[in-house]
Amino acid sequence: MPKESKPIENIELLEFGHIPGKIVGKVVIDSRSHIIGVVRSLMLTLPNAKLKLVVKGLNSEFFVPIEDIIGIGSVIQLSNTYKAAEPIDFNEILPIIKEIKNEISQFIKFYTQRG
């Protein structure tokens, strides 16, 4: 009997507390050493357990497979470049981080008020 396929489900993972955290809120740099965005969250796809970064750029949001990460320190260094990503100036990072912090704060506020 053939195996029944399970529906694909995406689960968004956030980091609470200080931003930038271990992953969320960190600057992402591509293989050309261009700043391309800031990690907004992680996306876990089930049932195959694929993990991706959700990266927020200036005018876009895109996914980066976790396998493309070659280093995590004060920034996240990638092994590839991404067509969806435009290089970002250093002075454009702080507004993106503030936006991500606000999104997470709103999320926490919404779910804590629901009781």
C-alpha positions in Angstrom: 0.0 0.0 0.0 1.5 3.4 -0.9 2.5 5.8 1.9 0.0 8.6 2.4 1.7 11.9 2.0 1.4 14.3 4.9 0.7 18.0 4.2 3.6 20.3 4.4 3.5 22.6 7.4 5.6 25.7 8.0 6.3 26.7 11.6 7.9 30.0 12.3 10.4 30.1 15.2 11.2 33.4 17.0 13.7 34.3 19.6 12.5 36.2 22.6 14.6 38.4 24.8 17.5 40.5 23.6 17.6 41.3 19.9 20.0 40.6 18.3 19.9 37.2 19.8 21.7 34.0 18.9 20.2 34.1 15.4 17.3 36.5 15.2 18.3 40.1 14.6 21.7 39.3 13.3 23.1 40.9 10.2 23.4 38.5 7.2 26.4 38.8 4.8 26.6 37.0 1.5 29.6 35.3 -0.2 30.6 38.7 -1.8 30.7 40.2 1.8 27.6 42.4 1.1 25.2 43.0 3.8 21.9 41.6 2.5 19.6 41.8 5.5 18.8 40.8 9.0 17.4 37.5 10.3 13.7 38.0 11.2 13.0 34.4 12.2 13.6 30.7 11.4 11.2 28.6 9.4 10.8 24.9 10.1 9.1 22.9 7.4 7.5 19.6 8.4 7.4 16.7 7.9 10.9 16.8 6.3 12.4 19.0 9.0 14.0 21.6 6.7 15.2 24.7 8.5 15.6 28.1 6.8 16.4 31.6 7.9 13.8 34.2 7.1 15.9 37.3 6.1 14.4 40.8 6.0 16.1 43.1 3.5 15.2 46.6 2.6 12.3 45.9 0.3 12.1 42.1 0.4 12.0 39.1 2.6 13.5 35.8 1.5 14.5 32.4 2.7 18.1 31.1 3.2 18.6 27.4 3.6 20.4 26.7 6.9 23.0 24.6 4.9 24.2 27.9 3.3 25.5 29.3 6.6 29.3 29.0 6.9 29.7 31.0 10.1 27.7 32.5 13.0 29.4 35.1 15.2 28.5 38.8 15.4 27.1 38.3 11.9 25.8 35.4 9.9 28.1 34.6 6.9 26.7 32.8 3.9 28.3 30.6 1.2 26.1 32.0 -1.6 24.6 35.1 -3.1 20.9 35.6 -3.5 19.1 37.2 -6.4 16.3 38.4 -4.1 18.8 40.3 -1.9 20.0 43.8 -2.6 23.1 45.0 -0.8 22.2 47.2 2.2 24.2 50.1 3.5 25.4 49.8 7.1 23.2 52.8 8.2 20.1 51.0 6.9 20.5 48.0 9.3 19.2 49.7 12.5 15.8 50.5 11.1 15.3 46.9 10.0 16.4 45.6 13.4 14.0 48.0 15.1 11.2 46.8 12.8 11.9 43.1 13.7 12.0 44.0 17.5 8.6 45.7 17.1 7.1 42.7 15.2 8.2 40.3 18.0 6.9 42.7 20.7 3.5 42.9 19.0 3.5 39.1 18.6 4.2 38.6 22.4 1.7 41.3 23.3 -1.0 39.7 21.2 -0.5 36.2 22.6 -0.1 37.2 26.2 -3.3 39.2 26.1 -5.2 36.2 24.7 -4.5 34.4 28.0 
